[in-house]
Amino acid sequence: MEKKYKKVELPEFIRLSHYRITLEQIPSEISEECAEQQGSFHSRTMRIYLDKGIIEDGGSIACDLLLHEILHSVWYLRGMDSKSEEDVVNGMSTHIIEIFKNNPDFARWFYNNLN
């Protein structure tokens, strides 16, 4: 018997430190043709734009895209431009754990898409 998984919707935002970062899906045509990227983090507005088609398709590619953009936000918030490799890895790992711990809707979406 085949298992059926209930699709988990992408949350509207994630909390990172004391910031609320909005997750906004944009049409693939805009993402590909205008922006020439699959996603982007914007520090001024604390917003992550994501290619809607990739997010709707789900799976590990969607997880990779969103985690990639979240790591850009960590890089920005921690001011990692001039940090050593150890400082960057330490900051990233700490905030990845924080994100999963403090954003259960995001964690459910992420794990659902890996399965």
C-alpha distances in whole Angstrom, upper triangle without the diagonal:
4,6,9,13,16,19,22,25,28,30,34,36,36,38,40,43,45,44,41,40,39,35,36,34,36,36,35,38,40,39,39,42,44,43,42,40,36,37,40,41,45,47,49,47,44,41,39,38,35,34,31,29,28,27,25,24,23,22,24,27,27,27,30,32,32,33,35,37,37,39,41,42,42,45,47,47,48,50,49,51,54,51,51,48,47,48,45,43,44,44,40,38,40,39,36,35,37,35,31,33,35,32,29,28,29,27,24,24,25,22,19,20,20,17
4,6,10,13,15,18,22,24,27,31,32,32,35,37,40,42,41,38,36,35,32,33,30,33,32,31,34,37,35,35,38,40,39,38,36,32,33,36,38,41,43,46,43,40,38,35,34,31,30,28,26,25,24,22,20,19,18,20,23,23,23,26,28,28,29,32,33,33,35,38,38,39,41,43,43,44,47,46,48,50,48,48,45,44,45,42,40,41,41,37,36,37,36,33,32,34,32,29,31,32,30,27,25,26,24,21,21,21,19,16,17,17,13
4,6,10,13,15,19,21,24,27,29,29,32,34,37,38,37,35,33,32,29,30,28,31,31,30,33,35,33,34,37,39,38,37,34,31,31,34,35,38,40,43,40,38,35,32,32,29,28,26,24,23,22,20,18,17,16,19,21,21,21,24,26,26,27,29,31,31,33,35,36,36,39,40,40,41,44,43,45,48,46,46,42,42,42,40,37,38,38,35,33,34,33,30,29,31,29,25,27,29,26,23,22,22,21,17,17,18,16,13,14,15,11
4,7,9,12,16,19,21,25,26,27,30,32,35,37,35,32,31,29,27,27,25,28,28,27,31,32,31,32,35,37,36,35,32,28,29,32,33,36,38,40,38,35,32,30,29,26,25,23,22,21,19,17,16,15,15,18,20,19,20,23,24,24,25,28,29,29,31,34,34,35,37,39,39,40,43,42,44,47,45,45,42,42,42,39,37,38,37,34,32,34,32,29,28,30,27,24,26,27,24,21,20,20,19,16,15,17,15,11,13,14,11
4,6,9,12,15,18,21,23,23,26,28,31,33,31,29,27,26,23,24,22,25,25,25,29,30,28,30,33,34,33,32,30,26,26,29,30,33,35,37,34,32,29,27,26,23,23,20,20,19,16,15,14,12,12,15,18,17,17,20,21,21,22,25,26,25,28,30,30,31,34,35,35,37,39,39,41,44,42,42,39,39,39,36,34,34,34,30,29,30,29,25,25,26,24,21,23,24,21,18,16,16,15,12,12,13,11,8,10,11,9
4,6,10,13,15,18,20,21,24,27,30,31,29,26,25,24,21,22,20,23,24,24,28,29,27,29,32,33,32,32,29,25,25,28,28,31,33,35,32,30,27,25,24,22,22,19,19,18,15,14,14,12,13,16,19,17,17,20,21,20,22,25,25,25,27,30,29,30,33,34,34,36,38,38,40,43,42,42,39,39,39,36,34,35,33,30,29,30,28,25,25,25,23,20,22,22,19,16,14,15,15,11,10,13,12,8,10,13,11
4,6,9,12,15,18,19,22,24,28,29,27,24,22,20,18,18,17,19,20,20,24,25,23,25,28,29,28,28,25,22,22,24,25,28,30,32,29,26,24,21,21,18,18,15,15,15,12,10,11,9,11,14,16,13,14,18,18,17,19,22,22,22,24,26,26,27,30,31,31,33,36,35,37,40,39,40,37,37,37,34,32,33,31,28,27,28,26,23,23,24,21,19,21,21,17,15,12,13,13,10,8,11,11,7,8,12,11
4,7,9,12,14,15,18,21,24,25,23,20,19,17,15,16,15,18,20,20,24,24,23,25,28,29,27,27,24,21,20,22,23,25,27,29,26,23,21,19,19,16,17,15,15,15,11,10,12,10,12,14,16,13,13,16,17,15,17,20,20,19,22,24,23,24,27,28,28,30,33,33,35,38,36,37,35,35,34,31,30,30,28,25,25,25,23,20,20,21,17,15,17,17,14,12,9,9,10,7,5,9,9,7,8,12,11
4,6,9,12,13,17,19,23,23,21,18,16,14,12,12,12,15,17,18,21,21,20,23,26,26,24,25,22,19,18,20,20,22,24,26,23,20,18,16,16,14,15,12,14,13,9,9,12,10,13,15,16,12,13,16,16,13,16,19,18,17,21,22,21,23,26,26,26,29,31,31,33,37,35,37,35,35,33,31,29,30,28,25,25,25,22,20,21,21,17,16,18,17,13,12,9,9,11,9,6,10,12,10,10,14,14
4,7,9,10,14,16,20,20,18,15,13,11,8,9,9,13,15,16,20,20,18,20,24,23,22,22,19,16,14,16,16,19,20,22,19,17,14,12,12,11,12,11,13,12,8,9,12,10,12,14,14,10,10,14,13,10,13,15,14,14,17,19,18,19,22,23,23,25,27,28,30,33,32,33,31,31,30,27,26,27,25,22,22,22,19,17,18,18,14,14,16,15,11,11,8,7,10,9,6,8,11,10,10,13,15
4,6,7,11,14,17,17,15,12,11,9,7,9,11,14,17,19,22,21,20,23,26,25,23,24,21,18,16,17,16,18,19,20,17,15,13,12,13,12,15,13,16,15,11,13,16,14,16,17,17,13,13,16,15,12,14,16,15,13,17,18,17,18,22,22,21,23,26,27,29,32,31,33,31,31,29,27,26,26,24,21,22,21,18,17,18,16,13,13,15,13,9,10,6,6,10,10,8,10,13,13,13,16,18
4,7,10,13,17,16,13,10,9,6,5,7,9,13,16,18,21,20,18,22,24,23,21,23,20,18,15,15,14,15,17,18,14,12,10,10,11,12,14,13,16,16,13,14,17,16,18,19,19,15,15,18,16,13,15,17,15,14,17,18,16,18,21,20,20,23,25,26,28,32,31,33,32,32,30,27,27,27,24,22,23,23,19,18,19,18,14,15,17,14,11,12,9,9,13,13,11,14,17,16,16,19,21
4,7,10,13,13,10,6,5,4,5,8,11,15,18,20,23,21,19,23,25,24,22,23,20,18,15,14,13,14,14,15,12,10,9,9,11,12,15,15,18,17,14,16,19,17,19,19,19,16,15,17,15,12,13,15,13,11,15,15,13,15,18,17,16,19,22,23,25,28,28,30,29,29,26,24,24,24,21,19,20,19,16,15,16,14,11,13,14,12,9,11,9,8,12,13,12,13,17,17,17,20,22
4,6,10,10,8,6,5,7,7,11,14,17,21,22,25,23,21,24,27,26,23,24,21,19,16,15,13,14,14,16,14,10,10,10,13,14,17,17,20,19,16,18,20,18,19,19,19,16,14,16,15,11,11,14,12,9,12,14,11,12,16,15,14,17,19,20,23,26,25,27,26,25,23,21,21,20,17,16,16,15,12,12,13,11,7,9,11,8,6,9,9,7,10,12,12,12,15,17,17,19,21
4,6,7,6,5,6,9,11,14,17,21,24,25,28,26,24,27,30,28,25,27,24,22,18,17,14,15,14,16,14,10,11,12,16,17,21,21,24,22,19,22,24,21,22,22,22,19,17,18,18,14,13,16,14,10,13,14,11,11,15,15,12,15,18,19,22,25,23,26,25,24,22,20,20,19,16,15,16,14,10,11,12,9,7,10,10,7,7,10,11,10,12,15,15,15,18,19,20,21,24
4,6,5,6,7,11,12,16,19,22,25,26,29,27,24,27,30,28,25,27,23,21,18,16,13,14,13,15,14,10,12,13,16,18,21,22,25,23,21,24,25,23,23,22,22,20,17,18,17,14,13,14,13,9,11,12,9,8,12,12,9,11,14,16,19,21,20,22,21,21,18,16,17,16,12,12,13,11,7,9,10,7,6,10,10,8,9,13,14,12,13,17,17,16,19,21,21,22,25
4,6,8,10,14,16,19,23,25,29,30,33,30,28,31,33,31,28,30,26,25,21,19,16,16,14,16,16,12,15,16,20,21,25,26,29,27,24,27,29,26,27,25,26,23,21,21,21,17,16,18,16,12,13,14,11,9,13,12,9,10,14,15,19,21,19,21,21,20,17,16,17,15,12,13,14,11,8,11,12,8,9,12,12,9,11,15,16,15,16,20,20,19,22,24,25,25,28
4,7,10,13,16,19,23,25,29,30,33,30,28,32,34,32,29,31,28,26,23,20,17,16,14,15,14,11,14,16,20,22,26,27,30,28,25,28,31,28,29,28,28,25,23,24,23,19,19,20,18,15,16,16,13,12,15,14,10,12,15,18,21,23,22,24,25,24,21,20,21,19,16,16,17,15,12,15,15,11,11,15,14,11,13,16,17,16,18,21,22,21,24,26,27,28,30
4,6,10,13,16,19,22,25,27,29,27,25,28,30,28,25,27,24,23,19,17,13,13,11,12,11,8,10,13,16,19,22,23,26,25,23,25,28,26,27,26,25,23,21,21,20,17,16,18,15,12,14,14,10,11,14,12,9,12,15,17,20,22,22,24,25,24,21,19,21,20,16,16,18,16,12,14,16,12,11,15,15,12,12,16,16,15,17,20,20,20,23,25,25,26,29
4,6,10,13,16,19,23,24,27,24,23,26,28,26,24,26,23,21,18,16,13,12,11,12,10,7,9,11,14,16,20,20,24,23,20,22,25,23,25,24,24,20,19,20,19,15,16,17,14,12,14,15,11,12,16,14,12,15,18,20,22,25,24,27,27,26,24,22,22,22,18,17,19,17,14,15,16,13,11,14,15,11,11,14,14,13,16,18,17,18,21,22,22,24,27
4,7,10,13,16,19,21,23,21,19,22,25,23,20,22,19,17,14,12,9,9,9,11,8,5,5,7,10,13,16,17,20,19,17,20,22,20,22,21,21,17,16,17,15,12,13,14,11,9,12,12,9,11,14,12,11,15,17,18,20,24,23,26,25,26,23,20,21,21,18,16,18,17,14,14,16,14,11,14,16,13,11,15,14,12,15,17,16,16,20,21,20,22,25
4,6,10,13,16,18,21,18,17,20,23,21,18,21,18,16,13,12,10,10,11,12,9,6,5,6,8,11,14,14,18,17,15,17,20,19,21,21,20,16,16,17,15,12,14,15,12,11,14,14,11,14,17,15,15,18,20,22,23,27,27,29,28,29,26,24,24,24,21,19,21,21,17,17,19,17,14,16,18,15,13,15,13,12,15,17,15,16,20,20,20,22,25
4,7,10,13,15,18,16,14,18,20,19,17,18,15,13,10,10,9,11,13,14,11,9,6,5,6,7,11,11,14,14,11,13,16,15,17,17,16,13,13,14,12,9,12,13,10,10,14,13,12,15,17,16,17,20,21,22,24,27,27,29,28,29,27,24,24,25,22,19,21,21,17,16,19,17,14,15,18,16,13,15,12,10,14,15,13,14,17,17,16,19,22
4,6,10,12,15,13,12,15,17,16,14,16,14,12,10,10,10,11,14,15,12,11,7,6,5,6,9,8,12,13,10,12,16,15,18,19,17,13,15,16,13,11,14,15,12,13,16,15,14,18,20,19,19,22,24,25,26,29,30,32,31,32,30,26,27,28,25,22,24,24,21,20,22,21,17,19,21,19,16,18,15,14,17,18,15,16,20,19,18,21,23
4,7,9,12,10,9,13,15,15,13,15,13,10,9,11,12,14,17,18,15,14,10,8,6,5,6,5,9,9,8,9,12,13,16,17,15,12,14,15,12,11,14,15,13,14,18,17,17,20,22,21,22,25,26,27,28,31,31,33,32,33,31,28,28,30,27,24,26,26,23,21,24,23,19,20,23,22,18,20,16,15,18,18,15,16,19,18,16,19,22
4,6,8,7,7,10,12,11,11,12,11,10,9,11,13,14,17,18,16,16,12,10,7,6,5,5,8,10,10,11,14,15,18,19,16,14,16,17,13,13,17,17,14,17,19,18,18,22,23,22,24,27,27,28,28,32,33,35,33,35,33,30,30,32,29,26,28,29,26,24,27,26,23,24,27,25,22,23,20,18,21,22,18,19,22,21,19,22,24
4,5,6,6,9,10,11,11,12,12,10,11,13,16,17,21,22,19,19,16,14,10,9,6,5,7,10,10,11,13,15,18,20,17,14,18,18,15,15,19,19,17,20,22,21,22,25,26,25,27,30,31,31,31,35,35,37,36,37,36,32,33,35,32,29,31,32,29,27,30,30,26,27,30,28,25,26,23,21,24,24,20,21,24,23,20,23,25
4,5,5,6,8,10,10,10,10,8,10,13,16,18,22,23,21,21,17,15,11,9,5,6,6,8,10,11,12,14,17,18,15,13,17,17,13,15,18,18,16,19,22,21,22,25,26,25,28,30,30,30,30,34,34,36,34,36,35,31,32,34,32,28,30,32,29,27,30,30,26,27,30,29,26,27,24,22,24,24,20,20,23,22,19,22,24
4,6,5,6,7,9,9,10,10,12,15,18,19,23,24,22,23,19,17,13,12,9,9,9,12,14,14,15,18,20,21,18,17,20,20,17,18,22,20,19,22,24,23,24,27,28,27,30,32,32,32,32,35,36,38,36,39,38,34,34,37,34,31,33,35,32,30,33,33,29,30,34,33,29,30,27,25,28,28,24,24,27,26,23,25,28
4,6,5,5,6,8,9,10,11,12,15,16,20,20,19,20,16,14,11,10,8,10,11,13,14,15,17,19,22,22,19,17,20,20,16,17,21,19,17,20,23,21,22,25,25,25,27,30,29,30,29,33,34,36,35,37,36,32,33,35,32,30,32,33,30,29,32,31,28,29,32,31,28,30,27,24,27,28,24,24,28,27,24,26,29
4,6,6,5,6,6,6,7,9,13,14,18,19,18,18,15,12,9,8,6,8,10,10,12,14,15,17,19,19,16,14,17,16,13,14,17,16,14,17,19,17,19,22,22,22,24,27,27,27,26,30,31,33,31,33,32,29,29,32,29,26,29,30,27,25,29,29,25,26,30,29,26,27,25,22,25,25,22,21,25,24,21,23,26
4,6,6,5,6,7,10,12,16,17,21,22,21,21,18,15,12,11,8,11,10,11,14,15,16,17,19,19,16,15,18,17,14,16,19,17,16,20,21,19,21,24,24,24,27,29,29,28,28,31,32,33,32,34,34,30,30,33,31,28,30,32,29,28,31,31,28,29,32,32,29,30,27,25,27,28,24,23,26,26,22,24,27
4,6,6,8,10,13,14,18,19,22,23,22,23,20,18,14,14,11,14,13,15,17,18,19,21,23,23,20,19,22,21,18,20,22,20,19,23,24,22,24,27,27,26,29,31,31,30,29,33,34,36,34,37,36,32,33,36,34,31,33,35,32,31,34,34,31,32,36,35,32,33,31,28,30,31,27,27,30,29,26,28,31
4,6,8,11,12,13,16,16,20,20,20,21,18,16,13,13,12,14,15,16,18,20,21,22,25,25,21,20,23,22,18,19,22,20,18,22,23,21,22,25,25,24,27,29,28,29,27,31,33,35,34,36,35,31,33,35,32,30,33,34,31,30,34,33,30,32,35,34,31,33,30,28,30,31,28,27,31,30,27,29,32
4,5,8,9,9,12,13,17,18,17,18,15,13,10,11,10,13,15,15,17,19,20,21,23,22,19,18,20,19,15,16,19,17,15,18,19,17,18,22,21,20,23,26,25,25,24,27,29,31,30,32,31,28,29,31,29,26,29,31,28,27,30,30,27,29,32,31,28,30,28,25,28,29,25,25,28,28,25,27,30
4,7,9,10,14,15,19,20,20,20,18,15,12,12,10,14,14,14,16,19,19,20,21,21,17,17,19,17,14,16,19,16,15,19,19,17,19,22,22,21,24,27,26,25,24,28,29,30,29,32,31,27,28,31,29,26,29,31,28,27,30,30,27,29,32,32,29,31,29,26,28,29,26,24,28,28,24,26,29
4,6,7,11,13,17,19,18,18,15,12,10,9,8,12,13,12,14,16,17,17,19,18,14,14,16,14,10,13,15,12,11,15,16,14,16,19,19,19,22,24,23,23,22,25,26,28,26,29,28,24,25,28,26,23,25,27,24,23,26,27,24,25,29,28,26,27,25,22,24,26,22,21,24,24,21,22,26
4,7,11,14,17,19,18,17,14,11,8,6,5,9,9,8,10,13,13,14,15,14,11,10,12,11,7,10,12,10,10,13,15,14,16,18,18,19,21,23,24,23,23,26,27,28,26,28,28,24,24,27,25,21,23,25,23,21,24,25,21,22,26,25,23,24,22,19,21,22,19,17,21,21,17,19,22
4,7,10,13,16,15,13,11,7,5,4,6,9,11,10,10,14,15,14,16,15,12,10,12,11,7,8,10,9,7,10,12,11,12,15,16,16,18,20,21,20,20,24,24,26,25,26,25,22,22,24,22,19,21,23,20,18,22,22,18,20,23,23,20,22,20,17,19,21,17,16,20,20,18,19,22
4,7,10,12,12,11,8,6,5,7,9,12,15,13,14,17,18,18,19,18,15,13,14,13,9,9,11,9,6,9,11,8,10,13,13,12,15,17,17,18,18,21,22,24,23,25,23,20,21,23,20,18,21,22,18,18,21,21,18,20,23,22,20,22,21,18,20,22,19,18,22,23,20,22,25
4,6,9,9,7,6,4,6,9,12,15,18,16,15,19,21,19,21,19,17,15,15,14,11,10,11,9,6,8,9,7,6,10,11,9,11,14,15,15,16,20,20,22,22,23,21,18,19,21,18,16,19,19,16,16,19,18,16,18,21,20,18,21,20,17,19,22,19,18,22,23,21,23,26
4,6,6,6,5,6,8,11,15,17,20,19,18,22,24,23,24,23,21,19,19,18,15,13,15,13,10,11,12,9,8,12,12,10,11,15,14,16,16,20,21,24,24,25,23,20,22,23,20,18,21,21,18,19,22,20,18,21,23,21,20,23,22,19,22,24,22,21,25,26,24,26,29
4,6,5,7,9,11,15,18,20,23,22,21,25,27,25,27,25,23,21,21,20,17,15,16,15,11,11,12,9,7,10,11,7,8,12,12,14,14,18,19,22,22,24,21,18,21,21,18,17,20,20,17,18,21,19,17,21,22,20,20,23,22,20,22,25,23,23,26,28,26,28,31
4,6,8,11,13,17,20,22,25,24,23,26,29,28,29,28,26,24,24,23,20,18,19,18,15,15,16,13,11,14,14,11,11,15,14,17,17,21,22,25,26,27,24,22,24,25,21,21,24,23,20,21,24,22,20,23,25,22,22,25,24,22,25,28,26,26,29,30,29,31,34
4,5,9,11,15,18,19,23,22,21,24,26,25,27,27,25,22,22,22,19,17,18,18,14,14,16,14,11,15,16,13,13,17,17,19,20,23,24,27,28,29,26,23,25,26,22,21,24,23,20,21,23,21,19,22,24,21,20,23,22,20,23,25,23,23,27,28,27,29,32
4,7,10,13,17,18,22,21,19,22,25,23,25,24,23,20,19,19,17,14,15,15,11,11,13,11,8,11,13,10,10,14,15,17,18,22,22,25,25,26,23,21,22,22,19,18,20,20,16,17,20,17,15,18,20,17,16,20,19,17,20,22,20,20,24,25,24,26,29
4,6,10,13,15,18,17,16,19,21,20,22,22,20,17,17,17,14,12,14,14,10,10,13,11,9,13,14,12,13,16,17,19,20,24,24,27,26,27,25,22,23,24,20,19,21,21,17,17,20,18,15,18,20,18,16,19,17,15,18,20,18,18,22,23,22,24,27
4,6,10,12,15,14,13,16,18,17,19,18,16,13,14,14,11,8,11,10,7,8,11,10,9,12,14,13,14,17,18,19,20,23,24,26,25,26,24,21,22,23,20,17,20,20,16,16,19,18,15,17,20,18,16,18,16,14,17,19,16,16,20,20,19,21,24
4,7,9,12,12,11,14,16,16,18,18,15,13,14,14,10,9,12,12,9,11,14,12,12,15,17,16,17,20,21,22,22,26,26,28,27,29,27,24,24,26,23,20,23,23,20,19,22,21,18,20,22,21,18,20,18,15,19,20,17,17,20,21,19,21,24
4,6,9,8,7,10,12,12,14,14,12,9,11,11,8,7,11,11,9,11,14,13,14,17,18,18,19,22,23,23,24,27,28,29,28,29,28,24,24,26,24,21,23,24,20,19,22,21,18,19,22,21,18,20,17,14,17,18,15,15,18,18,15,18,21
4,6,6,6,9,10,11,14,14,11,9,12,12,9,10,13,13,12,14,17,16,17,20,21,21,23,26,26,26,26,30,30,32,30,32,31,27,27,29,27,24,25,27,24,22,25,25,21,22,25,24,21,22,19,17,19,20,16,16,19,19,16,18,21
4,5,5,6,8,10,13,15,12,10,13,14,11,11,15,15,14,16,19,19,19,22,24,24,25,28,29,29,30,33,33,35,33,34,33,30,29,31,29,26,27,28,25,23,26,25,22,22,25,24,21,21,18,16,19,19,15,15,19,17,15,18,20
4,5,5,6,9,12,14,11,9,13,14,12,13,16,17,16,18,21,21,22,25,26,26,28,30,31,31,31,35,35,36,34,35,35,31,31,33,31,27,28,30,27,25,27,27,24,24,27,27,23,23,20,18,20,20,16,16,19,17,14,17,19
4,5,5,6,9,10,7,6,9,10,8,10,13,13,14,16,18,18,20,22,23,24,26,28,29,28,29,32,32,33,31,32,31,28,27,29,28,24,25,27,24,22,24,25,21,21,25,24,21,21,19,16,18,18,14,13,16,15,12,14,16
4,5,5,8,10,8,5,8,10,8,8,12,13,13,14,17,18,19,21,23,23,24,27,28,28,29,32,32,33,30,32,31,27,27,28,26,23,24,25,22,20,22,22,19,18,22,21,18,18,15,13,15,14,10,11,14,12,10,12,15
4,5,9,12,11,8,11,13,12,12,16,17,17,18,21,22,22,24,26,27,28,30,32,32,33,36,36,37,34,35,34,31,30,32,30,26,27,28,26,23,25,25,21,21,24,24,20,19,16,15,17,15,12,13,15,13,10,13,15
4,7,10,9,7,11,13,12,13,16,17,17,19,21,22,24,25,27,28,29,31,33,32,33,36,36,36,34,35,35,31,30,32,30,27,27,29,26,23,25,26,23,22,25,25,22,21,18,16,17,16,13,13,15,12,9,12,13
4,7,7,5,7,10,10,11,13,15,16,17,19,21,21,23,25,26,27,29,31,30,31,34,33,34,31,32,32,28,27,29,27,24,24,26,23,20,22,23,19,18,21,22,19,18,15,13,14,13,9,9,11,9,6,8,10
4,6,6,7,9,10,11,13,14,16,17,19,21,22,23,25,27,28,29,31,29,31,34,32,33,30,30,30,27,25,27,26,23,22,24,22,19,21,22,19,17,21,22,19,18,16,14,14,13,10,9,9,8,5,6,7
4,5,5,6,9,10,10,12,14,15,16,18,20,21,22,24,25,26,28,27,28,31,29,29,26,27,27,24,22,24,23,20,19,22,20,17,18,21,18,16,20,21,19,18,17,14,13,14,11,9,9,10,6,5,9
4,5,5,6,9,10,10,13,14,15,17,19,20,21,23,25,26,27,26,27,30,29,29,26,27,27,24,22,25,24,20,20,23,21,18,20,22,19,18,22,23,20,20,18,15,16,16,13,11,12,13,9,9,12
4,5,5,6,9,10,11,12,14,16,17,19,20,22,23,24,26,25,26,29,29,29,27,28,27,24,23,24,23,19,20,22,20,17,19,20,17,16,20,20,17,17,15,12,13,14,10,9,11,11,8,9,12
4,5,5,6,8,10,10,12,14,15,16,18,20,21,22,24,23,25,28,26,27,24,25,24,21,20,21,20,16,16,19,16,13,15,17,14,13,16,17,15,15,14,10,10,11,9,6,9,10,7,7,11
4,6,5,6,9,10,10,12,14,15,16,19,20,21,22,21,22,25,24,24,21,22,22,19,17,20,19,15,16,18,16,13,16,18,15,14,18,19,17,18,17,13,13,15,12,9,12,13,10,10,14
4,6,5,6,9,10,11,13,15,16,17,19,20,21,20,21,25,24,25,22,24,23,20,19,21,20,16,17,19,17,14,18,19,15,16,20,20,17,19,17,13,15,16,13,11,14,15,12,13,16
4,5,5,6,9,10,11,13,14,16,17,18,20,19,21,24,23,24,22,23,22,19,18,20,18,15,16,17,14,12,15,15,12,13,16,16,14,15,14,10,12,14,11,9,13,14,11,13,16
4,5,5,6,9,10,10,12,14,15,16,18,17,19,22,21,21,19,20,19,16,15,16,15,11,12,14,11,9,12,13,10,11,15,15,13,15,14,11,11,14,12,9,12,14,12,13,16
4,5,5,7,9,10,11,13,15,15,17,15,17,20,19,20,17,19,18,14,14,16,15,11,13,15,13,11,15,16,13,14,18,18,17,18,18,14,15,18,15,13,16,18,15,15,19
4,5,5,7,9,10,11,13,14,15,15,16,20,19,21,19,20,19,16,16,18,15,12,15,16,13,12,16,16,13,15,18,17,16,18,17,14,15,18,16,14,17,19,17,17,21
4,5,5,6,9,10,11,12,14,14,16,19,18,20,18,19,17,14,14,15,13,10,12,13,10,9,12,12,9,11,14,14,13,15,15,11,13,16,14,13,16,18,16,17,21
4,5,5,6,9,10,10,12,11,13,16,15,16,15,15,14,11,11,12,10,7,10,11,9,8,12,12,10,13,16,16,15,18,18,14,15,18,17,15,18,20,18,18,22
4,5,5,6,9,10,11,10,11,15,14,16,15,17,15,12,13,15,12,10,13,14,12,12,15,15,13,16,19,18,17,20,20,17,18,21,20,17,21,23,21,21,25
4,5,5,6,8,10,11,12,16,15,18,17,18,16,13,14,15,12,10,13,13,10,11,14,13,11,15,17,16,15,19,19,15,17,20,19,17,21,23,21,22,26
4,5,5,6,8,8,11,14,13,15,14,15,12,10,11,11,8,7,10,10,7,9,12,11,10,13,15,15,15,18,19,16,17,21,20,18,21,23,22,22,26
4,6,5,6,5,8,11,10,12,12,13,11,8,10,11,8,8,11,12,10,12,15,14,14,17,19,18,19,22,23,19,20,24,23,21,23,26,25,24,28
4,6,5,7,8,11,12,15,15,17,14,11,14,15,11,11,15,15,12,14,17,16,15,19,20,19,19,23,23,20,22,25,24,22,25,28,26,27,30
4,6,8,10,13,13,16,16,17,13,12,14,14,10,11,14,13,10,13,16,14,13,17,18,17,18,21,22,19,21,24,24,22,25,28,27,27,30
4,5,9,11,10,12,13,13,10,9,11,11,7,9,12,11,10,13,15,14,14,18,19,18,19,23,24,21,22,26,25,23,26,29,28,28,31
4,6,8,8,12,13,14,11,10,13,13,10,12,15,15,13,16,18,17,18,21,22,21,22,26,27,24,25,29,28,26,29,31,30,30,34
4,6,5,8,10,11,8,6,10,11,9,10,13,14,13,15,18,17,18,21,22,22,23,26,27,24,25,29,28,25,28,31,29,29,33
4,6,9,11,13,11,9,13,14,12,13,17,17,16,18,21,21,21,24,26,26,26,29,30,27,28,31,30,28,30,33,31,31,35
4,7,10,12,10,9,13,14,13,14,18,18,18,20,23,23,23,26,28,28,29,32,33,30,30,34,33,30,33,36,34,33,37
4,7,8,6,6,10,11,10,12,15,15,16,18,20,20,21,24,25,26,27,30,31,28,28,32,31,29,31,34,32,31,35
4,5,5,6,9,10,11,12,14,16,17,18,20,21,22,25,26,27,28,31,32,29,29,32,32,29,31,34,33,31,35
4,5,5,6,8,10,11,12,14,15,16,18,20,21,23,24,26,27,29,31,27,27,30,30,27,28,31,30,28,32
4,5,5,6,8,10,11,12,14,15,17,18,20,21,23,24,26,28,30,27,26,29,29,26,27,31,30,28,31
4,6,5,6,8,10,11,12,14,16,16,18,20,21,22,24,26,28,25,25,29,29,26,27,31,30,28,32
4,5,5,6,9,10,11,12,14,15,16,18,20,21,22,25,26,23,23,26,26,23,25,28,27,26,29
4,6,5,6,8,10,10,12,14,15,17,18,20,21,23,25,22,21,24,24,21,22,26,25,23,27
4,6,5,6,9,10,11,12,14,16,17,18,20,22,24,22,21,24,25,22,23,27,26,25,28
4,6,5,6,9,10,11,12,15,15,16,18,21,22,20,19,23,23,21,22,26,25,24,27
4,5,5,6,9,10,10,12,14,15,16,19,20,17,17,20,20,17,19,23,22,21,24
4,5,5,6,9,10,11,12,14,15,17,20,17,15,19,20,17,18,21,21,19,23
4,6,5,6,9,10,11,12,14,16,19,17,15,19,20,18,19,22,23,21,24
4,5,5,6,9,10,10,12,14,16,14,13,17,18,16,17,21,21,20,23
4,5,5,6,9,10,11,13,15,12,11,15,15,12,14,17,17,16,20
4,5,5,6,8,10,12,14,12,10,14,15,13,14,17,18,17,20
4,6,5,6,8,11,13,12,11,15,16,14,16,19,20,19,22
4,6,5,6,9,10,8,8,12,13,11,13,16,17,17,20
4,6,5,6,9,7,5,9,11,9,10,13,14,14,17
4,6,7,10,9,8,11,13,12,13,16,17,17,19
4,6,9,9,9,12,14,13,15,17,19,19,21
4,6,5,6,9,10,11,12,14,16,17,19
4,5,5,6,9,10,10,12,14,15,17
4,5,5,6,9,10,10,12,14,16
4,5,5,6,9,10,11,12,14
4,5,5,6,8,10,11,12
4,5,5,6,8,10,11
4,6,5,6,9,10
4,5,5,6,9
4,5,5,6
4,6,5
4,5
4
